[in-house]
Amino acid sequence: MMTNSEYQATEEIIQATGERSIKIASMPLWRKSELACGILRGALRYRLAGFSSFPIIHRGVKVRTDNGVVRVGHLSEIHDRVVLSAIGSPGHQAKLSIGDLTSIWYGTVISARTEITIGRHCAISWNCTIIDNDMHQLVYEDDSVSSPKDLAVRIGDHVWIGASAIVLKGVTIGDNSVVAAGAIVTRDVLPNTLMVGAPAVAVTTISGWR
């Protein structure tokens, strides 16, 4: 899961109610400059800004689209080496949508061939994988080939996904839930649930996280 240093570095306060308030006035100058550069980069280089949406995009982020669209919410922060991919199939546009005030940390890969939706006020740690497809097909001994399966992934509001966790196709994660570091989520997660293990299982109900 995330360390205390991550919270100190971003100066963000995450309440158990699901609200993330960014106290810009109390940030050091280097942090303000980093955010300003990230907003400009998101608007000018990545063209992800809108009339009321200004995401923060750091250096080394890769956004890949082919018959697909990537949308990043207002003041959502995408850190170095993150890959956001929306690559659709003929006749079907892929969609990757990230809500407002969500943080995605170093080395995470999010790949949509159908649809991936991530809610508001989420925290996705480093080296995570979120994917809505199988990527490849299995070939069996009789030379038959498995049918590819693409199933939408939906992550609710105020969800915390720990370091190196994996969320696989067809999964819905409810609001205020936590996925522990290294967990592999293969089934739906109820709201306010802590998931642990590979494959991940629910271990307790929680009131939230901060």
Secondary structure as a PSIPRED ss2 file (coil, helix, strand):
# PSIPRED VFORMAT (PSIPRED V4.0)

   1 M C   1.000  0.000  0.000
   2 M C   1.000  0.000  0.000
   3 T C   1.000  0.000  0.000
   4 N H   0.000  1.000  0.000
   5 S H   0.000  1.000  0.000
   6 E H   0.000  1.000  0.000
   7 Y H   0.000  1.000  0.000
   8 Q H   0.000  1.000  0.000
   9 A H   0.000  1.000  0.000
  10 T H   0.000  1.000  0.000
  11 E C   1.000  0.000  0.000
  12 E E   0.000  0.000  1.000
  13 I E   0.000  0.000  1.000
  14 I E   0.000  0.000  1.000
  15 Q C   1.000  0.000  0.000
  16 A C   1.000  0.000  0.000
  17 T C   1.000  0.000  0.000
  18 G C   1.000  0.000  0.000
  19 E C   1.000  0.000  0.000
  20 R E   0.000  0.000  1.000
  21 S E   0.000  0.000  1.000
  22 I E   0.000  0.000  1.000
  23 K C   1.000  0.000  0.000
  24 I H   0.000  1.000  0.000
  25 A H   0.000  1.000  0.000
  26 S H   0.000  1.000  0.000
  27 M C   1.000  0.000  0.000
  28 P C   1.000  0.000  0.000
  29 L H   0.000  1.000  0.000
  30 W H   0.000  1.000  0.000
  31 R H   0.000  1.000  0.000
  32 K H   0.000  1.000  0.000
  33 S H   0.000  1.000  0.000
  34 E H   0.000  1.000  0.000
  35 L H   0.000  1.000  0.000
  36 A H   0.000  1.000  0.000
  37 C H   0.000  1.000  0.000
  38 G H   0.000  1.000  0.000
  39 I H   0.000  1.000  0.000
  40 L H   0.000  1.000  0.000
  41 R H   0.000  1.000  0.000
  42 G H   0.000  1.000  0.000
  43 A H   0.000  1.000  0.000
  44 L H   0.000  1.000  0.000
  45 R H   0.000  1.000  0.000
  46 Y C   1.000  0.000  0.000
  47 R C   1.000  0.000  0.000
  48 L C   1.000  0.000  0.000
  49 A C   1.000  0.000  0.000
  50 G C   1.000  0.000  0.000
  51 F C   1.000  0.000  0.000
  52 S C   1.000  0.000  0.000
  53 S C   1.000  0.000  0.000
  54 F C   1.000  0.000  0.000
  55 P C   1.000  0.000  0.000
  56 I E   0.000  0.000  1.000
  57 I E   0.000  0.000  1.000
  58 H C   1.000  0.000  0.000
  59 R C   1.000  0.000  0.000
  60 G C   1.000  0.000  0.000
  61 V C   1.000  0.000  0.000
  62 K E   0.000  0.000  1.000
  63 V E   0.000  0.000  1.000
  64 R E   0.000  0.000  1.000
  65 T E   0.000  0.000  1.000
  66 D E   0.000  0.000  1.000
  67 N C   1.000  0.000  0.000
  68 G E   0.000  0.000  1.000
  69 V E   0.000  0.000  1.000
  70 V E   0.000  0.000  1.000
  71 R E   0.000  0.000  1.000
  72 V E   0.000  0.000  1.000
  73 G C   1.000  0.000  0.000
  74 H C   1.000  0.000  0.000
  75 L C   1.000  0.000  0.000
  76 S C   1.000  0.000  0.000
  77 E E   0.000  0.000  1.000
  78 I E   0.000  0.000  1.000
  79 H C   1.000  0.000  0.000
  80 D C   1.000  0.000  0.000
  81 R C   1.000  0.000  0.000
  82 V C   1.000  0.000  0.000
  83 V E   0.000  0.000  1.000
  84 L E   0.000  0.000  1.000
  85 S E   0.000  0.000  1.000
  86 A E   0.000  0.000  1.000
  87 I E   0.000  0.000  1.000
  88 G C   1.000  0.000  0.000
  89 S E   0.000  0.000  1.000
  90 P C   1.000  0.000  0.000
  91 G C   1.000  0.000  0.000
  92 H E   0.000  0.000  1.000
  93 Q C   1.000  0.000  0.000
  94 A E   0.000  0.000  1.000
  95 K E   0.000  0.000  1.000
  96 L E   0.000  0.000  1.000
  97 S E   0.000  0.000  1.000
  98 I E   0.000  0.000  1.000
  99 G C   1.000  0.000  0.000
 100 D C   1.000  0.000  0.000
 101 L C   1.000  0.000  0.000
 102 T C   1.000  0.000  0.000
 103 S E   0.000  0.000  1.000
 104 I E   0.000  0.000  1.000
 105 W C   1.000  0.000  0.000
 106 Y C   1.000  0.000  0.000
 107 G C   1.000  0.000  0.000
 108 T C   1.000  0.000  0.000
 109 V E   0.000  0.000  1.000
 110 I E   0.000  0.000  1.000
 111 S E   0.000  0.000  1.000
 112 A E   0.000  0.000  1.000
 113 R C   1.000  0.000  0.000
 114 T C   1.000  0.000  0.000
 115 E E   0.000  0.000  1.000
 116 I E   0.000  0.000  1.000
 117 T E   0.000  0.000  1.000
 118 I E   0.000  0.000  1.000
 119 G C   1.000  0.000  0.000
 120 R C   1.000  0.000  0.000
 121 H C   1.000  0.000  0.000
 122 C C   1.000  0.000  0.000
 123 A E   0.000  0.000  1.000
 124 I E   0.000  0.000  1.000
 125 S C   1.000  0.000  0.000
 126 W C   1.000  0.000  0.000
 127 N C   1.000  0.000  0.000
 128 C C   1.000  0.000  0.000
 129 T E   0.000  0.000  1.000
 130 I E   0.000  0.000  1.000
 131 I E   0.000  0.000  1.000
 132 D C   1.000  0.000  0.000
 133 N E   0.000  0.000  1.000
 134 D C   1.000  0.000  0.000
 135 M C   1.000  0.000  0.000
 136 H C   1.000  0.000  0.000
 137 Q C   1.000  0.000  0.000
 138 L C   1.000  0.000  0.000
 139 V E   0.000  0.000  1.000
 140 Y C   1.000  0.000  0.000
 141 E C   1.000  0.000  0.000
 142 D C   1.000  0.000  0.000
 143 D C   1.000  0.000  0.000
 144 S C   1.000  0.000  0.000
 145 V E   0.000  0.000  1.000
 146 S C   1.000  0.000  0.000
 147 S C   1.000  0.000  0.000
 148 P C   1.000  0.000  0.000
 149 K C   1.000  0.000  0.000
 150 D E   0.000  0.000  1.000
 151 L C   1.000  0.000  0.000
 152 A C   1.000  0.000  0.000
 153 V E   0.000  0.000  1.000
 154 R E   0.000  0.000  1.000
 155 I E   0.000  0.000  1.000
 156 G C   1.000  0.000  0.000
 157 D C   1.000  0.000  0.000
 158 H C   1.000  0.000  0.000
 159 V C   1.000  0.000  0.000
 160 W E   0.000  0.000  1.000
 161 I E   0.000  0.000  1.000
 162 G C   1.000  0.000  0.000
 163 A C   1.000  0.000  0.000
 164 S C   1.000  0.000  0.000
 165 A C   1.000  0.000  0.000
 166 I E   0.000  0.000  1.000
 167 V E   0.000  0.000  1.000
 168 L C   1.000  0.000  0.000
 169 K C   1.000  0.000  0.000
 170 G C   1.000  0.000  0.000
 171 V C   1.000  0.000  0.000
 172 T E   0.000  0.000  1.000
 173 I E   0.000  0.000  1.000
 174 G C   1.000  0.000  0.000
 175 D C   1.000  0.000  0.000
 176 N C   1.000  0.000  0.000
 177 S C   1.000  0.000  0.000
 178 V E   0.000  0.000  1.000
 179 V E   0.000  0.000  1.000
 180 A C   1.000  0.000  0.000
 181 A C   1.000  0.000  0.000
 182 G C   1.000  0.000  0.000
 183 A C   1.000  0.000  0.000
 184 I E   0.000  0.000  1.000
 185 V E   0.000  0.000  1.000
 186 T C   1.000  0.000  0.000
 187 R C   1.000  0.000  0.000
 188 D C   1.000  0.000  0.000
 189 V E   0.000  0.000  1.000
 190 L C   1.000  0.000  0.000
 191 P C   1.000  0.000  0.000
 192 N C   1.000  0.000  0.000
 193 T E   0.000  0.000  1.000
 194 L E   0.000  0.000  1.000
 195 M E   0.000  0.000  1.000
 196 V E   0.000  0.000  1.000
 197 G C   1.000  0.000  0.000
 198 A C   1.000  0.000  0.000
 199 P C   1.000  0.000  0.000
 200 A C   1.000  0.000  0.000
 201 V E   0.000  0.000  1.000
 202 A E   0.000  0.000  1.000
 203 V E   0.000  0.000  1.000
 204 T E   0.000  0.000  1.000
 205 T E   0.000  0.000  1.000
 206 I C   1.000  0.000  0.000
 207 S C   1.000  0.000  0.000
 208 G C   1.000  0.000  0.000
 209 W C   1.000  0.000  0.000
 210 R C   1.000  0.000  0.000
